[in-house]
Amino acid sequence: MKRVASLYLPHWSIDRVVRSERRTPPPPDALGPAPIHAPRPADRITGWRPGARWAKGGRGVVPAFSPGGTPLVTAHKIGSRVQIAAVSPAAAALGIAPGMALTQARASVPGLDVRDADPVGDRADLERLAFALARRWTPIVAIADPDSLFLDITGVSHLHGGETRMAGRIVRMLARIGIAARIAVADTSGAAWALAHYGKASGAHSAPHSPTSKDRMDGERGIIVVSPAAHRAALSPLPVAALRLDDEALELLDRLGIERIDELLALPRAPLVRRFGAAITRRLDEATGLAAEPLTPIMPQQPISVERRFAEPIATAEAIDHWLGGLTGELATALAREGLGARALLFVAERLDHQAQVLRIGFARATRDAAHIRRLIARRIEEIEPGYGIETLALHIRRAEPLGPQTLGAALAEKQTPDLAPLVDALANRIGRARLWRQRPVESDVPERAVAATPPLDPPAGDPTRLKLDDVRRLDERPPDHPWHPRWPRPVRLLHRPELLDHVLAELPDQPPRRFTWRGERHQVVRGDGPERITGEWWRRGAERDAVRDYFRVEDEAGRRFWLFRRGDGVRPETGDLGWFIHGTFG
């Protein structure tokens, strides 16, 4: 017999807002003063989760389902009217309901906390929750509405200790992550949905016998389990709104004085259809089981992979390269079918001793060119150790991006810029992707922040702090008063981190050093220029509010030139400790 569970998340939008704020730790002053006494042995018990320490002391974010929480609502704009989309239990207790105008709600509750509604984010997170439930509890999970899920638990509930225990575990799991939930189990999807949304703790369990004390306790915890073939009796006392009818049908039934489902079941079928149409009877038949209501389960995107198994093992590079051609062709076809291009893939060669030889291949741009993929893998075939032989070859896509068809047209007759992607891929897969990058300028006076690494072929993003390519080419042509004009020359080589100098002899406050020792070698300075003063960026870090660096260009007796700086201005001690560092070299 089919069994369906309906998971109802009554405060889904509000719970998402609260959970997003929980991820950010509260400020230190919000946690109160730290205890000065040593922790007792009982306080050092392990096993608590991040955030449990705040909850133990009653501090931190109050859950949305807590009756003592701050009234919280989400609002959205419909036409020229801003209205409430979702409310927390604390706001609902004060008379605020979805659909109410935001101005009216604020007039009723002056301290109302209002956030923007995010239906797209709610839907995306609901899909992620459905994927997680499908991986852990049952493979068939469908989205019923913006705050409900259907779980087909036919034949799987015994794997989790029975229906009641399975439902309780799901509710407790969601409660631990701050999501309020109710769940109902019945023979049909419509009955499960109705009980989850409108069911009561008393009388909602198996009929015809009355519920036991344990059943009542489960109902109070948001768990309702109806015995097989007893869903019709469980639906009878529920309101007609539990049938998922539209507003027009509910208004017509209200005019006739029909409030409960048992009253609707008692009406003759033919006059009901003539008067209200087939929508009401169809929903009624789906809830009672007279009509089928198929579920459309969510289907998580399966990773793309192709493989070849051999009856006889192969052990030579020529054989691997031969079968690699067919694999890359199949992979390109699969990628084209999905409209994707590969950015990273794995070439796996499984040996007879069940040891897998793995080659990781990356691409600068999304591609599904079978010949290009084959060339990159073929250059590294010598890294594979076949051992006693290879019985399986496989290609697995690790990262992919959308790649649609490209329109060539008149571009075929024009002179095209050479495509650097094959060259970048060949170099990156030989020396490592972390060693192949290009610099992009960043608007910052601090030298180590003035440049950043970016992938070789990534297009420039629309970040206002980044310089455009034309700006970099015309950098030397800029007037001296331009904010990004380098008033002082910069070294060709900038060290990853400034290195501390030893035995520095310098005259304060504005003279370059006379001698210094770097990496065990002593340098006698013959000429110098400076200082160039660079102050800290206080808007990034509060500790840099008074920080000062005085940079000098110096040349030693051998003609080598260095870029040094002193930490501090030599007058005020809060600007630095007067330590000397080397930050780069010229030439």
ZIBELRA-V298561 format. One record per residue. N is the residue number from 0. RES is the residue in three letters. OMEGA is omega in whole degrees, -180 to 180 (NA if undefined). Layout:
n=N res=RES omega=OMEGA
n=N res=RES omega=OMEGA
This chain:
n=0 res=MET omega=-179
n=1 res=LYS omega=177
n=2 res=ARG omega=-177
n=3 res=VAL omega=175
n=4 res=ALA omega=176
n=5 res=SER omega=179
n=6 res=LEU omega=-177
n=7 res=TYR omega=179
n=8 res=LEU omega=-170
n=9 res=PRO omega=-177
n=10 res=HIS omega=-173
n=11 res=TRP omega=-178
n=12 res=SER omega=-179
n=13 res=ILE omega=179
n=14 res=ASP omega=178
n=15 res=ARG omega=179
n=16 res=VAL omega=-178
n=17 res=VAL omega=-179
n=18 res=ARG omega=178
n=19 res=SER omega=178
n=20 res=GLU omega=179
n=21 res=ARG omega=-178
n=22 res=ARG omega=178
n=23 res=THR omega=-179
n=24 res=PRO omega=178
n=25 res=PRO omega=179
n=26 res=PRO omega=-177
n=27 res=PRO omega=-178
n=28 res=ASP omega=178
n=29 res=ALA omega=-179
n=30 res=LEU omega=-179
n=31 res=GLY omega=-179
n=32 res=PRO omega=179
n=33 res=ALA omega=179
n=34 res=PRO omega=-178
n=35 res=ILE omega=-179
n=36 res=HIS omega=178
n=37 res=ALA omega=-179
n=38 res=PRO omega=177
n=39 res=ARG omega=179
n=40 res=PRO omega=-179
n=41 res=ALA omega=-180
n=42 res=ASP omega=-177
n=43 res=ARG omega=178
n=44 res=ILE omega=-178
n=45 res=THR omega=177
n=46 res=GLY omega=-180
n=47 res=TRP omega=-178
n=48 res=ARG omega=176
n=49 res=PRO omega=-179
n=50 res=GLY omega=-179
n=51 res=ALA omega=179
n=52 res=ARG omega=177
n=53 res=TRP omega=-178
n=54 res=ALA omega=-179
n=55 res=LYS omega=-179
n=56 res=GLY omega=179
n=57 res=GLY omega=-178
n=58 res=ARG omega=179
n=59 res=GLY omega=-176
n=60 res=VAL omega=178
n=61 res=VAL omega=-180
n=62 res=PRO omega=-179
n=63 res=ALA omega=-178
n=64 res=PHE omega=177
n=65 res=SER omega=-178
n=66 res=PRO omega=-180
n=67 res=GLY omega=-177
n=68 res=GLY omega=177
n=69 res=THR omega=177
n=70 res=PRO omega=-174
n=71 res=LEU omega=178
n=72 res=VAL omega=170
n=73 res=THR omega=-175
n=74 res=ALA omega=175
n=75 res=HIS omega=-176
n=76 res=LYS omega=176
n=77 res=ILE omega=-174
n=78 res=GLY omega=177
n=79 res=SER omega=-176
n=80 res=ARG omega=175
n=81 res=VAL omega=-176
n=82 res=GLN omega=-177
n=83 res=ILE omega=178
n=84 res=ALA omega=-179
n=85 res=ALA omega=-178
n=86 res=VAL omega=174
n=87 res=SER omega=177
n=88 res=PRO omega=179
n=89 res=ALA omega=177
n=90 res=ALA omega=179
n=91 res=ALA omega=179
n=92 res=ALA omega=179
n=93 res=LEU omega=176
n=94 res=GLY omega=179
n=95 res=ILE omega=-177
n=96 res=ALA omega=175
n=97 res=PRO omega=-177
n=98 res=GLY omega=179
n=99 res=MET omega=177
n=100 res=ALA omega=-177
n=101 res=LEU omega=179
n=102 res=THR omega=179
n=103 res=GLN omega=180
n=104 res=ALA omega=180
n=105 res=ARG omega=177
n=106 res=ALA omega=179
n=107 res=SER omega=-178
n=108 res=VAL omega=-177
n=109 res=PRO omega=-178
n=110 res=GLY omega=-177
n=111 res=LEU omega=178
n=112 res=ASP omega=-174
n=113 res=VAL omega=175
n=114 res=ARG omega=177
n=115 res=ASP omega=176
n=116 res=ALA omega=-179
n=117 res=ASP omega=-178
n=118 res=PRO omega=179
n=119 res=VAL omega=177
n=120 res=GLY omega=177
n=121 res=ASP omega=-180
n=122 res=ARG omega=-179
n=123 res=ALA omega=179
n=124 res=ASP omega=177
n=125 res=LEU omega=176
n=126 res=GLU omega=178
n=127 res=ARG omega=176
n=128 res=LEU omega=178
n=129 res=ALA omega=177
n=130 res=PHE omega=-180
n=131 res=ALA omega=178
n=132 res=LEU omega=179
n=133 res=ALA omega=179
n=134 res=ARG omega=-171
n=135 res=ARG omega=-168
n=136 res=TRP omega=-178
n=137 res=THR omega=-175
n=138 res=PRO omega=-176
n=139 res=ILE omega=178
n=140 res=VAL omega=-179
n=141 res=ALA omega=177
n=142 res=ILE omega=-179
n=143 res=ALA omega=179
n=144 res=ASP omega=-175
n=145 res=PRO omega=179
n=146 res=ASP omega=-178
n=147 res=SER omega=176
n=148 res=LEU omega=172
n=149 res=PHE omega=177
n=150 res=LEU omega=175
n=151 res=ASP omega=-176
n=152 res=ILE omega=178
n=153 res=THR omega=177
n=154 res=GLY omega=-180
n=155 res=VAL omega=-176
n=156 res=SER omega=-180
n=157 res=HIS omega=178
n=158 res=LEU omega=-178
n=159 res=HIS omega=175
n=160 res=GLY omega=-179
n=161 res=GLY omega=-175
n=162 res=GLU omega=-178
n=163 res=THR omega=-179
n=164 res=ARG omega=178
n=165 res=MET omega=179
n=166 res=ALA omega=178
n=167 res=GLY omega=179
n=168 res=ARG omega=179
n=169 res=ILE omega=-180
n=170 res=VAL omega=180
n=171 res=ARG omega=179
n=172 res=MET omega=179
n=173 res=LEU omega=179
n=174 res=ALA omega=180
n=175 res=ARG omega=180
n=176 res=ILE omega=172
n=177 res=GLY omega=-180
n=178 res=ILE omega=176
n=179 res=ALA omega=-175
n=180 res=ALA omega=170
n=181 res=ARG omega=-178
n=182 res=ILE omega=178
n=183 res=ALA omega=-178
n=184 res=VAL omega=-180
n=185 res=ALA omega=-178
n=186 res=ASP omega=-177
n=187 res=THR omega=179
n=188 res=SER omega=-180
n=189 res=GLY omega=179
n=190 res=ALA omega=179
n=191 res=ALA omega=179
n=192 res=TRP omega=-178
n=193 res=ALA omega=-179
n=194 res=LEU omega=180
n=195 res=ALA omega=-177
n=196 res=HIS omega=-173
n=197 res=TYR omega=-178
n=198 res=GLY omega=178
n=199 res=LYS omega=178
n=200 res=ALA omega=-177
n=201 res=SER omega=175
n=202 res=GLY omega=-177
n=203 res=ALA omega=-176
n=204 res=HIS omega=-168
n=205 res=SER omega=177
n=206 res=ALA omega=9
n=207 res=PRO omega=-177
n=208 res=HIS omega=-179
n=209 res=SER omega=-178
n=210 res=PRO omega=177
n=211 res=THR omega=179
n=212 res=SER omega=179
n=213 res=LYS omega=177
n=214 res=ASP omega=179
n=215 res=ARG omega=180
n=216 res=MET omega=179
n=217 res=ASP omega=179
n=218 res=GLY omega=178
n=219 res=GLU omega=178
n=220 res=ARG omega=179
n=221 res=GLY omega=-179
n=222 res=ILE omega=179
n=223 res=ILE omega=180
n=224 res=VAL omega=180
n=225 res=VAL omega=180
n=226 res=SER omega=178
n=227 res=PRO omega=179
n=228 res=ALA omega=180
n=229 res=ALA omega=-175
n=230 res=HIS omega=180
n=231 res=ARG omega=178
n=232 res=ALA omega=179
n=233 res=ALA omega=-180
n=234 res=LEU omega=-170
n=235 res=SER omega=-176
n=236 res=PRO omega=-176
n=237 res=LEU omega=177
n=238 res=PRO omega=-178
n=239 res=VAL omega=177
n=240 res=ALA omega=179
n=241 res=ALA omega=179
n=242 res=LEU omega=179
n=243 res=ARG omega=178
n=244 res=LEU omega=178
n=245 res=ASP omega=-175
n=246 res=ASP omega=-179
n=247 res=GLU omega=179
n=248 res=ALA omega=178
n=249 res=LEU omega=179
n=250 res=GLU omega=178
n=251 res=LEU omega=179
n=252 res=LEU omega=179
n=253 res=ASP omega=177
n=254 res=ARG omega=179
n=255 res=LEU omega=-180
n=256 res=GLY omega=179
n=257 res=ILE omega=-176
n=258 res=GLU omega=-175
n=259 res=ARG omega=-177
n=260 res=ILE omega=180
n=261 res=ASP omega=175
n=262 res=GLU omega=178
n=263 res=LEU omega=178
n=264 res=LEU omega=-178
n=265 res=ALA omega=-179
n=266 res=LEU omega=174
n=267 res=PRO omega=-174
n=268 res=ARG omega=-174
n=269 res=ALA omega=177
n=270 res=PRO omega=180
n=271 res=LEU omega=180
n=272 res=VAL omega=180
n=273 res=ARG omega=-175
n=274 res=ARG omega=-172
n=275 res=PHE omega=-176
n=276 res=GLY omega=-175
n=277 res=ALA omega=-175
n=278 res=ALA omega=-177
n=279 res=ILE omega=-180
n=280 res=THR omega=179
n=281 res=ARG omega=178
n=282 res=ARG omega=179
n=283 res=LEU omega=179
n=284 res=ASP omega=178
n=285 res=GLU omega=-179
n=286 res=ALA omega=-178
n=287 res=THR omega=178
n=288 res=GLY omega=178
n=289 res=LEU omega=178
n=290 res=ALA omega=-178
n=291 res=ALA omega=175
n=292 res=GLU omega=-177
n=293 res=PRO omega=177
n=294 res=LEU omega=175
n=295 res=THR omega=-174
n=296 res=PRO omega=174
n=297 res=ILE omega=-178
n=298 res=MET omega=177
n=299 res=PRO omega=-178
n=300 res=GLN omega=-178
n=301 res=GLN omega=178
n=302 res=PRO omega=-178
n=303 res=ILE omega=178
n=304 res=SER omega=175
n=305 res=VAL omega=-179
n=306 res=GLU omega=175
n=307 res=ARG omega=175
n=308 res=ARG omega=-174
n=309 res=PHE omega=175
n=310 res=ALA omega=176
n=311 res=GLU omega=-178
n=312 res=PRO omega=176
n=313 res=ILE omega=-174
n=314 res=ALA omega=-178
n=315 res=THR omega=179
n=316 res=ALA omega=179
n=317 res=GLU omega=180
n=318 res=ALA omega=179
n=319 res=ILE omega=-180
n=320 res=ASP omega=179
n=321 res=HIS omega=-179
n=322 res=TRP omega=177
n=323 res=LEU omega=178
n=324 res=GLY omega=178
n=325 res=GLY omega=180
n=326 res=LEU omega=-179
n=327 res=THR omega=176
n=328 res=GLY omega=177
n=329 res=GLU omega=179
n=330 res=LEU omega=179
n=331 res=ALA omega=178
n=332 res=THR omega=179
n=333 res=ALA omega=178
n=334 res=LEU omega=179
n=335 res=ALA omega=179
n=336 res=ARG omega=180
n=337 res=GLU omega=-178
n=338 res=GLY omega=-176
n=339 res=LEU omega=171
n=340 res=GLY omega=-176
n=341 res=ALA omega=171
n=342 res=ARG omega=177
n=343 res=ALA omega=179
n=344 res=LEU omega=178
n=345 res=LEU omega=171
n=346 res=PHE omega=-172
n=347 res=VAL omega=175
n=348 res=ALA omega=-178
n=349 res=GLU omega=-177
n=350 res=ARG omega=179
n=351 res=LEU omega=179
n=352 res=ASP omega=176
n=353 res=HIS omega=172
n=354 res=GLN omega=-177
n=355 res=ALA omega=172
n=356 res=GLN omega=-171
n=357 res=VAL omega=172
n=358 res=LEU omega=179
n=359 res=ARG omega=-176
n=360 res=ILE omega=178
n=361 res=GLY omega=-178
n=362 res=PHE omega=179
n=363 res=ALA omega=176
n=364 res=ARG omega=176
n=365 res=ALA omega=-176
n=366 res=THR omega=168
n=367 res=ARG omega=176
n=368 res=ASP omega=-176
n=369 res=ALA omega=-179
n=370 res=ALA omega=180
n=371 res=HIS omega=178
n=372 res=ILE omega=-179
n=373 res=ARG omega=-180
n=374 res=ARG omega=-179
n=375 res=LEU omega=-180
n=376 res=ILE omega=-177
n=377 res=ALA omega=180
n=378 res=ARG omega=-178
n=379 res=ARG omega=-179
n=380 res=ILE omega=-179
n=381 res=GLU omega=178
n=382 res=GLU omega=-178
n=383 res=ILE omega=175
n=384 res=GLU omega=-174
n=385 res=PRO omega=-179
n=386 res=GLY omega=178
n=387 res=TYR omega=179
n=388 res=GLY omega=180
n=389 res=ILE omega=-179
n=390 res=GLU omega=-179
n=391 res=THR omega=171
n=392 res=LEU omega=-177
n=393 res=ALA omega=173
n=394 res=LEU omega=-179
n=395 res=HIS omega=177
n=396 res=ILE omega=178
n=397 res=ARG omega=179
n=398 res=ARG omega=-178
n=399 res=ALA omega=179
n=400 res=GLU omega=177
n=401 res=PRO omega=-180
n=402 res=LEU omega=-179
n=403 res=GLY omega=177
n=404 res=PRO omega=-179
n=405 res=GLN omega=179
n=406 res=THR omega=-178
n=407 res=LEU omega=175
n=408 res=GLY omega=-176
n=409 res=ALA omega=-179
n=410 res=ALA omega=180
n=411 res=LEU omega=-178
n=412 res=ALA omega=-179
n=413 res=GLU omega=177
n=414 res=LYS omega=-174
n=415 res=GLN omega=174
n=416 res=THR omega=-179
n=417 res=PRO omega=179
n=418 res=ASP omega=-178
n=419 res=LEU omega=-176
n=420 res=ALA omega=178
n=421 res=PRO omega=179
n=422 res=LEU omega=179
n=423 res=VAL omega=179
n=424 res=ASP omega=-180
n=425 res=ALA omega=-180
n=426 res=LEU omega=-177
n=427 res=ALA omega=-180
n=428 res=ASN omega=177
n=429 res=ARG omega=-175
n=430 res=ILE omega=-178
n=431 res=GLY omega=-177
n=432 res=ARG omega=-179
n=433 res=ALA omega=-179
n=434 res=ARG omega=-179
n=435 res=LEU omega=-178
n=436 res=TRP omega=175
n=437 res=ARG omega=-177
n=438 res=GLN omega=171
n=439 res=ARG omega=-180
n=440 res=PRO omega=178
n=441 res=VAL omega=-179
n=442 res=GLU omega=179
n=443 res=SER omega=177
n=444 res=ASP omega=179
n=445 res=VAL omega=-171
n=446 res=PRO omega=-177
n=447 res=GLU omega=177
n=448 res=ARG omega=-175
n=449 res=ALA omega=177
n=450 res=VAL omega=178
n=451 res=ALA omega=180
n=452 res=ALA omega=178
n=453 res=THR omega=177
n=454 res=PRO omega=-170
n=455 res=PRO omega=-172
n=456 res=LEU omega=180
n=457 res=ASP omega=179
n=458 res=PRO omega=179
n=459 res=PRO omega=178
n=460 res=ALA omega=-179
n=461 res=GLY omega=-179
n=462 res=ASP omega=-178
n=463 res=PRO omega=-180
n=464 res=THR omega=-180
n=465 res=ARG omega=175
n=466 res=LEU omega=174
n=467 res=LYS omega=-177
n=468 res=LEU omega=179
n=469 res=ASP omega=178
n=470 res=ASP omega=179
n=471 res=VAL omega=-179
n=472 res=ARG omega=-178
n=473 res=ARG omega=-176
n=474 res=LEU omega=-178
n=475 res=ASP omega=-178
n=476 res=GLU omega=-176
n=477 res=ARG omega=178
n=478 res=PRO omega=-178
n=479 res=PRO omega=-179
n=480 res=ASP omega=178
n=481 res=HIS omega=-175
n=482 res=PRO omega=-179
n=483 res=TRP omega=178
n=484 res=HIS omega=180
n=485 res=PRO omega=-179
n=486 res=ARG omega=178
n=487 res=TRP omega=179
n=488 res=PRO omega=178
n=489 res=ARG omega=-177
n=490 res=PRO omega=177
n=491 res=VAL omega=-179
n=492 res=ARG omega=177
n=493 res=LEU omega=-180
n=494 res=LEU omega=179
n=495 res=HIS omega=175
n=496 res=ARG omega=176
n=497 res=PRO omega=-178
n=498 res=GLU omega=-177
n=499 res=LEU omega=179
n=500 res=LEU omega=180
n=501 res=ASP omega=174
n=502 res=HIS omega=-180
n=503 res=VAL omega=176
n=504 res=LEU omega=-178
n=505 res=ALA omega=179
n=506 res=GLU omega=179
n=507 res=LEU omega=5
n=508 res=PRO omega=-167
n=509 res=ASP omega=-176
n=510 res=GLN omega=176
n=511 res=PRO omega=-179
n=512 res=PRO omega=177
n=513 res=ARG omega=176
n=514 res=ARG omega=178
n=515 res=PHE omega=179
n=516 res=THR omega=-180
n=517 res=TRP omega=-180
n=518 res=ARG omega=176
n=519 res=GLY omega=-178
n=520 res=GLU omega=-178
n=521 res=ARG omega=-179
n=522 res=HIS omega=176
n=523 res=GLN omega=-175
n=524 res=VAL omega=179
n=525 res=VAL omega=177
n=526 res=ARG omega=-179
n=527 res=GLY omega=-178
n=528 res=ASP omega=180
n=529 res=GLY omega=7
n=530 res=PRO omega=168
n=531 res=GLU omega=-174
n=532 res=ARG omega=176
n=533 res=ILE omega=-180
n=534 res=THR omega=180
n=535 res=GLY omega=179
n=536 res=GLU omega=-174
n=537 res=TRP omega=-180
n=538 res=TRP omega=176
n=539 res=ARG omega=-178
n=540 res=ARG omega=179
n=541 res=GLY omega=-179
n=542 res=ALA omega=-178
n=543 res=GLU omega=-176
n=544 res=ARG omega=-178
n=545 res=ASP omega=-175
n=546 res=ALA omega=-179
n=547 res=VAL omega=172
n=548 res=ARG omega=174
n=549 res=ASP omega=-176
n=550 res=TYR omega=178
n=551 res=PHE omega=170
n=552 res=ARG omega=-177
n=553 res=VAL omega=178
n=554 res=GLU omega=-179
n=555 res=ASP omega=-176
n=556 res=GLU omega=-179
n=557 res=ALA omega=179
n=558 res=GLY omega=178
n=559 res=ARG omega=-176
n=560 res=ARG omega=-175
n=561 res=PHE omega=177
n=562 res=TRP omega=-175
n=563 res=LEU omega=172
n=564 res=PHE omega=175
n=565 res=ARG omega=-180
n=566 res=ARG omega=-176
n=567 res=GLY omega=-178
n=568 res=ASP omega=179
n=569 res=GLY omega=-179
n=570 res=VAL omega=-178
n=571 res=ARG omega=-177
n=572 res=PRO omega=-178
n=573 res=GLU omega=-179
n=574 res=THR omega=180
n=575 res=GLY omega=-176
n=576 res=ASP omega=178
n=577 res=LEU omega=174
n=578 res=GLY omega=-178
n=579 res=TRP omega=-177
n=580 res=PHE omega=171
n=581 res=ILE omega=-175
n=582 res=HIS omega=179
n=583 res=GLY omega=180
n=584 res=THR omega=177
n=585 res=PHE omega=176
n=586 res=GLY omega=NA
